[in-house]
């Protein structure tokens, strides 16, 4: 019996040794002006960040870190003082990185796979976009103009990345990396509510599935695409009955939805006020800036008779409640999300979409026909 136990223990030790001595990749290089700082090698997995290795730098700044070889291309990062360098490893290889401590995450050189050069380009493009957005948020432009300029900045960025990184080579790791870049904590490419963005995810998912059909990343991306296609397909055409007396009496199609406290709120109850109707989605890169622009208008004109009736089309109720909790205006949500009947009735084709309702509770204008939102509100008050 003892011999069997010893034999099994030996097998376990051999297995552990094999794992420890298995194929590895190495990350080596130099960080200038970083004596006594600690640099970390981390895996960027689907479940989050996992620490693999670390080393405290000496005066010369040299380092060498290692991790187990991935079976398919995987994403990793070097972290130091809260700054990160993202890179991909697709085989047993050595990745060489040189940087300075002060500009660790932006001004570095990296050798290795072609994708790592592309990932660096994407990181720098995103940093440039962030700077432009920060500058715009600090400007004192009218809310409507600032929001229009923000949309232009984001769309220009997305078009550049789509053409130069995603559709150019959807089978490359950097195309996958491009899909998941963020701005202000929100994904720039929306895989759940933007039809054009879903196409980008689908292109990469198809290529990835062809090469690595059993990989977790392939399955995860495929599931995201399925959900996105479901959310963005043309809404089912339903015969929605509208009470003609309501339209005749108020001049608008009434909306009845529940607010954050579960109370039903309608447009017709706001007769006598100027109402800004806002069809929106909170889980979007533009949401924070959009709501900031609305708050500026609300603070300025609420006491003069302006009310905002904001309709969330978020599929995630908890996310909506958390995001809308501190907003001062009327926040409601349609649980049908992208299948909302009100999307059809108001002919909403993009988000956000706004409408203005005058004091007589009649529809006055829709967003794309309003050149200066603040001036249009002032005119109705």
C-alpha positions as CSV (number, residue, x, y, z in Angstrom):
1,X,0.0,0.0,0.0
2,X,2.8,2.4,0.9
3,X,4.5,1.7,-2.4
4,X,1.3,2.7,-4.2
5,X,1.1,5.9,-2.3
6,X,4.7,6.7,-3.0
7,X,4.2,6.0,-6.6
8,X,1.2,8.3,-6.9
9,X,3.0,11.0,-5.0
10,X,5.9,10.7,-7.5
11,X,3.6,11.0,-10.4
12,X,2.1,14.2,-8.9
13,X,5.5,15.7,-8.4
14,X,6.6,14.8,-11.9
15,X,3.4,16.5,-13.2
16,X,4.0,19.6,-11.2
17,X,7.6,19.7,-12.4
18,X,6.5,19.3,-16.0
19,X,4.1,22.3,-15.6
20,X,6.7,24.5,-14.1
21,X,9.3,23.5,-16.7
22,X,6.8,23.6,-19.6
23,X,7.1,26.0,-22.6
24,X,7.2,29.6,-21.5
25,X,7.4,33.1,-23.0
26,X,9.7,35.7,-21.7
27,X,9.3,39.5,-21.4
28,X,12.5,41.3,-21.0
29,X,13.8,44.9,-21.3
30,X,14.8,48.0,-19.6
31,X,12.9,50.9,-17.8
32,X,15.0,54.0,-17.3
33,X,14.8,56.1,-14.1
34,X,12.8,53.3,-12.3
35,X,15.2,52.2,-9.6
36,X,13.4,50.4,-6.7
37,X,10.1,50.4,-8.6
38,X,8.3,47.1,-9.0
39,X,7.2,46.0,-12.5
40,X,4.4,43.4,-12.8
41,X,3.6,40.9,-15.6
42,X,-0.2,40.2,-15.8
43,X,-2.5,38.2,-18.0
44,X,-5.6,40.1,-19.3
45,X,-8.1,37.2,-19.4
46,X,-11.8,37.1,-19.8
47,X,-12.3,36.8,-16.1
48,X,-10.0,39.7,-15.3
49,X,-6.4,40.5,-14.6
50,X,-4.2,37.7,-13.2
51,X,-0.7,38.4,-11.8
52,X,2.0,36.1,-13.3
53,X,5.3,37.5,-12.3
54,X,7.0,40.6,-10.8
55,X,10.5,42.0,-10.1
56,X,11.9,45.0,-8.3
57,X,14.1,47.0,-10.6
58,X,17.7,47.9,-9.8
59,X,19.6,51.0,-10.9
60,X,20.1,49.7,-14.5
61,X,16.4,49.1,-14.9
62,X,16.8,45.7,-16.5
63,X,14.1,43.1,-16.0
64,X,13.2,39.6,-17.2
65,X,9.7,38.1,-16.5
66,X,8.1,34.9,-17.7
67,X,4.8,33.2,-18.1
68,X,3.4,29.9,-19.4
69,X,3.1,29.7,-23.1
70,X,-0.6,30.3,-24.3
71,X,-2.1,27.7,-26.6
72,X,-3.7,30.6,-28.7
73,X,-2.8,34.3,-28.9
74,X,-3.4,35.8,-25.5
75,X,-3.2,39.4,-24.1
76,X,-0.8,40.4,-21.4
77,X,0.4,43.7,-19.8
78,X,3.3,45.2,-17.9
79,X,2.2,47.4,-15.0
80,X,4.2,49.9,-13.1
81,X,2.9,52.8,-11.0
82,X,-0.6,52.4,-12.3
83,X,0.5,52.6,-16.0
84,X,0.3,49.7,-18.3
85,X,1.8,48.4,-21.6
86,X,-0.5,46.0,-23.4
87,X,0.9,43.3,-25.7
88,X,0.0,39.9,-27.2
89,X,1.9,36.6,-27.1
90,X,1.0,34.0,-29.8
91,X,3.7,31.5,-29.3
92,X,6.9,30.7,-27.3
93,X,8.8,33.9,-27.8
94,X,10.7,36.7,-26.2
95,X,9.1,40.2,-26.1
96,X,11.5,43.0,-25.6
97,X,10.3,46.3,-24.2
98,X,12.2,49.5,-23.5
99,X,10.6,52.5,-21.7
100,X,11.1,55.4,-19.4
101,X,9.3,55.5,-16.0
102,X,7.7,58.9,-16.7
103,X,6.2,57.9,-20.0
104,X,5.9,54.2,-19.3
105,X,2.6,53.6,-21.1
106,X,2.9,55.9,-24.1
107,X,6.6,56.3,-25.1
108,X,8.0,52.8,-25.3
109,X,9.5,50.5,-27.9
110,X,8.4,46.9,-28.3
111,X,9.7,44.0,-30.3
112,X,7.9,40.8,-31.1
113,X,4.7,40.1,-33.0
114,X,3.4,42.6,-35.6
115,X,0.2,42.9,-33.5
116,X,2.2,44.6,-30.7
117,X,3.1,47.5,-32.9
118,X,-0.6,47.8,-33.9
119,X,-1.7,47.6,-30.3
120,X,0.7,50.4,-29.4
121,X,-0.8,52.5,-32.3
122,X,-4.3,51.9,-31.0
123,X,-3.4,52.8,-27.5
124,X,-1.9,56.1,-28.7
125,X,-4.9,56.8,-30.8
126,X,-7.2,56.2,-27.9
127,X,-5.0,58.5,-25.7
128,X,-5.3,61.2,-28.3
129,X,-9.1,60.8,-28.4
130,X,-9.2,61.0,-24.6
131,X,-7.2,64.3,-24.7
132,X,-9.6,65.8,-27.2
133,X,-12.7,64.7,-25.2
134,X,-11.2,66.1,-22.0
135,X,-10.5,69.4,-23.7
136,X,-14.0,69.5,-25.1
137,X,-15.5,68.8,-21.7
138,X,-13.6,71.7,-20.2
139,X,-14.7,74.1,-22.9
140,X,-17.7,76.4,-22.3
141,X,-19.4,75.6,-25.5
142,X,-23.3,75.4,-25.5
143,X,-24.4,71.9,-24.5
144,X,-25.9,71.1,-27.9
145,X,-22.7,72.1,-29.8
146,X,-20.4,70.2,-27.4
147,X,-22.5,67.1,-27.8
148,X,-22.4,67.3,-31.6
149,X,-18.6,67.8,-31.5
150,X,-18.2,64.8,-29.2
151,X,-20.2,62.6,-31.5
152,X,-18.0,63.8,-34.4
153,X,-14.8,63.0,-32.5
154,X,-16.0,59.5,-31.6
155,X,-17.3,58.7,-35.0
156,X,-14.1,59.8,-36.7
157,X,-12.1,57.7,-34.3
158,X,-14.3,54.6,-34.9
159,X,-14.2,55.0,-38.7
160,X,-10.4,55.2,-38.6
161,X,-10.1,52.1,-36.4
162,X,-12.7,50.2,-38.4
163,X,-10.9,50.8,-41.7
164,X,-7.3,50.6,-40.5
165,X,-7.4,47.9,-37.8
166,X,-10.6,45.8,-37.7
167,X,-11.8,45.3,-41.3
168,X,-8.2,45.3,-42.6
169,X,-7.3,42.2,-40.7
170,X,-10.1,40.8,-38.6
171,X,-8.1,37.6,-38.0
172,X,-5.3,39.5,-36.2
173,X,-5.1,39.9,-32.4
174,X,-5.0,43.7,-32.7
175,X,-8.4,43.7,-34.3
176,X,-9.8,42.0,-31.2
177,X,-8.0,44.4,-29.0
178,X,-9.5,47.4,-30.9
179,X,-13.0,46.2,-30.2
180,X,-12.6,46.5,-26.4
181,X,-11.0,49.9,-26.0
182,X,-12.8,52.2,-23.6
183,X,-13.4,55.9,-23.1
184,X,-14.3,57.2,-19.7
185,X,-15.0,53.6,-18.6
186,X,-17.4,52.9,-21.5
187,X,-16.6,50.7,-24.5
188,X,-16.1,52.8,-27.6
189,X,-17.5,50.1,-29.8
190,X,-21.0,49.1,-28.6
191,X,-21.5,45.3,-29.1
192,X,-25.1,45.4,-27.9
193,X,-26.9,48.4,-29.3
194,X,-25.1,49.8,-32.3
195,X,-25.7,48.0,-35.6
196,X,-22.5,49.2,-37.3
197,X,-20.4,48.2,-34.2
198,X,-22.0,44.8,-34.1
199,X,-20.8,44.2,-37.6
200,X,-17.2,44.9,-36.5
201,X,-17.6,42.3,-33.7
202,X,-19.1,39.9,-36.1
203,X,-16.2,40.2,-38.5
204,X,-13.6,39.5,-35.8
205,X,-15.8,36.7,-34.3
206,X,-16.1,34.9,-37.6
207,X,-12.3,35.0,-38.3
208,X,-11.5,34.0,-34.7
209,X,-14.0,31.1,-34.8
210,X,-12.5,29.8,-38.0
211,X,-9.0,29.7,-36.6
212,X,-9.7,28.9,-32.9
213,X,-13.2,27.4,-32.8
214,X,-12.9,25.9,-29.3
215,X,-11.2,28.9,-27.6
216,X,-13.0,30.7,-24.8
217,X,-12.5,34.1,-26.5
218,X,-14.0,32.8,-29.7
219,X,-17.1,31.5,-27.9
220,X,-17.4,34.7,-25.8
221,X,-17.2,36.9,-28.8
222,X,-19.7,34.8,-30.7
223,X,-22.2,35.0,-27.9
224,X,-21.8,38.8,-27.8
225,X,-22.5,39.0,-31.5
226,X,-25.6,36.9,-31.2
227,X,-26.9,39.1,-28.5
228,X,-26.0,42.2,-30.4
229,X,-27.7,41.0,-33.6
230,X,-30.8,40.2,-31.6
231,X,-30.8,43.7,-30.0
232,X,-30.3,45.6,-33.2
233,X,-32.4,43.7,-35.7
234,X,-35.4,45.6,-37.1
235,X,-38.1,45.7,-34.4
236,X,-41.0,43.4,-35.0
237,X,-43.8,45.2,-36.7
238,X,-46.8,45.2,-34.4
239,X,-50.1,46.9,-34.7
240,X,-49.9,49.4,-31.9
241,X,-53.2,50.9,-31.1
242,X,-53.2,54.5,-30.1
243,X,-56.1,56.3,-28.6
244,X,-56.9,59.1,-31.2
245,X,-58.4,61.3,-28.5
246,X,-55.0,61.5,-26.7
247,X,-53.2,62.6,-29.8
248,X,-55.9,65.1,-30.7
249,X,-56.1,66.5,-27.2
250,X,-52.4,66.7,-26.4
251,X,-50.7,66.9,-29.8
252,X,-48.3,64.1,-28.9
253,X,-48.3,60.4,-28.6
254,X,-48.3,59.8,-24.9
255,X,-45.7,57.7,-23.2
256,X,-46.4,55.8,-20.0
257,X,-43.4,54.2,-18.3
258,X,-42.1,53.5,-14.7
259,X,-39.5,55.7,-13.1
260,X,-36.7,54.7,-10.7
261,X,-39.2,54.3,-7.8
262,X,-41.6,52.2,-9.9
263,X,-44.1,55.1,-10.4
264,X,-45.8,55.4,-13.8
265,X,-44.9,58.7,-15.4
266,X,-46.5,60.2,-18.5
267,X,-45.8,63.0,-20.9
268,X,-49.3,64.4,-20.7
269,X,-48.9,65.0,-16.9
270,X,-46.3,67.6,-17.9
271,X,-48.7,69.8,-19.8
272,X,-47.8,73.5,-19.1
273,X,-44.1,72.8,-19.2
274,X,-41.5,72.7,-22.0
275,X,-40.4,69.1,-22.2
276,X,-37.3,67.7,-23.6
277,X,-37.9,64.0,-24.5
278,X,-34.7,62.0,-24.6
279,X,-34.5,58.5,-26.0
280,X,-31.1,57.2,-24.8
281,X,-29.0,54.4,-23.5
282,X,-26.7,54.7,-20.5
283,X,-24.3,51.9,-21.4
284,X,-22.6,54.0,-24.1
285,X,-19.4,56.0,-24.4
286,X,-21.4,59.2,-25.0
287,X,-23.8,58.8,-22.2
288,X,-21.9,60.6,-19.5
289,X,-21.2,63.7,-21.7
290,X,-24.7,63.6,-23.1
291,X,-26.2,63.7,-19.6
292,X,-23.7,66.4,-18.5
293,X,-25.0,68.6,-21.4
294,X,-28.6,67.9,-20.3
295,X,-27.7,68.8,-16.7
296,X,-26.4,72.1,-17.9
297,X,-29.6,72.9,-19.6
298,X,-31.7,71.5,-16.8
299,X,-29.9,73.6,-14.1
300,X,-30.3,76.7,-16.3
301,X,-33.9,76.5,-17.3
302,X,-35.8,74.1,-15.0
303,X,-37.1,76.9,-12.7
304,X,-38.3,78.7,-15.9
305,X,-40.4,75.7,-16.9
306,X,-38.1,73.1,-18.5
307,X,-38.6,69.4,-17.7
308,X,-36.6,66.5,-19.1
309,X,-38.3,63.1,-19.7
310,X,-35.5,60.7,-20.3
311,X,-36.3,57.2,-21.7
312,X,-33.7,54.5,-21.2
313,X,-33.6,51.7,-23.6
314,X,-30.9,49.8,-21.7
315,X,-31.5,46.0,-21.5
316,X,-29.8,45.9,-18.1
317,X,-32.2,47.4,-15.5
318,X,-29.6,47.4,-12.7
319,X,-27.1,49.4,-14.8
320,X,-29.8,51.9,-15.6
321,X,-30.9,52.3,-12.0
322,X,-27.3,52.8,-10.9
323,X,-26.5,55.3,-13.7
324,X,-29.7,57.3,-13.3
325,X,-29.8,57.4,-9.6
326,X,-28.4,60.9,-9.1
327,X,-30.1,62.6,-12.1
328,X,-32.6,65.3,-11.2
329,X,-35.1,64.9,-14.0
330,X,-37.7,62.2,-14.8
331,X,-35.9,59.0,-15.7
332,X,-38.0,56.1,-17.0
333,X,-37.1,52.8,-18.7
334,X,-38.8,50.7,-21.3
335,X,-38.1,47.1,-20.4
336,X,-38.6,46.1,-24.1
337,X,-35.3,48.0,-24.8
338,X,-34.6,47.9,-28.5
339,X,-38.1,46.4,-29.1
340,X,-39.9,49.4,-27.6
341,X,-43.1,50.3,-29.4
342,X,-42.2,54.0,-28.7
343,X,-39.2,53.6,-31.0
344,X,-41.6,52.9,-33.9
345,X,-44.1,55.5,-32.9
346,X,-41.5,58.3,-32.6
347,X,-39.4,56.9,-35.5
348,X,-36.3,56.8,-33.5
349,X,-33.4,55.6,-35.7
350,X,-30.4,56.4,-33.5
351,X,-29.5,57.1,-29.9
352,X,-29.6,59.5,-28.3
353,X,-32.6,61.2,-30.0
354,X,-34.4,64.2,-28.6
355,X,-37.7,65.9,-29.1
356,X,-39.0,69.2,-27.8
357,X,-42.6,69.6,-26.6
358,X,-44.2,73.0,-26.0
359,X,-46.3,74.1,-23.1
360,X,-49.5,73.1,-24.8
361,X,-48.1,69.5,-24.8
362,X,-47.7,69.5,-28.5
363,X,-44.6,68.1,-30.3
364,X,-42.6,71.0,-31.5
365,X,-39.3,69.6,-33.1
366,X,-37.0,66.6,-33.2
367,X,-33.3,66.7,-32.6
368,X,-31.9,66.5,-36.1
369,X,-34.0,69.5,-37.1
370,X,-32.7,71.7,-34.2
371,X,-29.6,73.7,-35.0
372,X,-29.2,75.3,-31.6
373,X,-30.9,73.3,-28.8
374,X,-30.5,76.0,-26.1
375,X,-32.0,78.7,-28.4
376,X,-34.9,76.4,-29.3
377,X,-35.6,75.8,-25.6
378,X,-35.4,79.5,-24.8
379,X,-37.9,80.2,-27.6
380,X,-40.5,77.9,-26.1
381,X,-40.2,79.0,-22.5
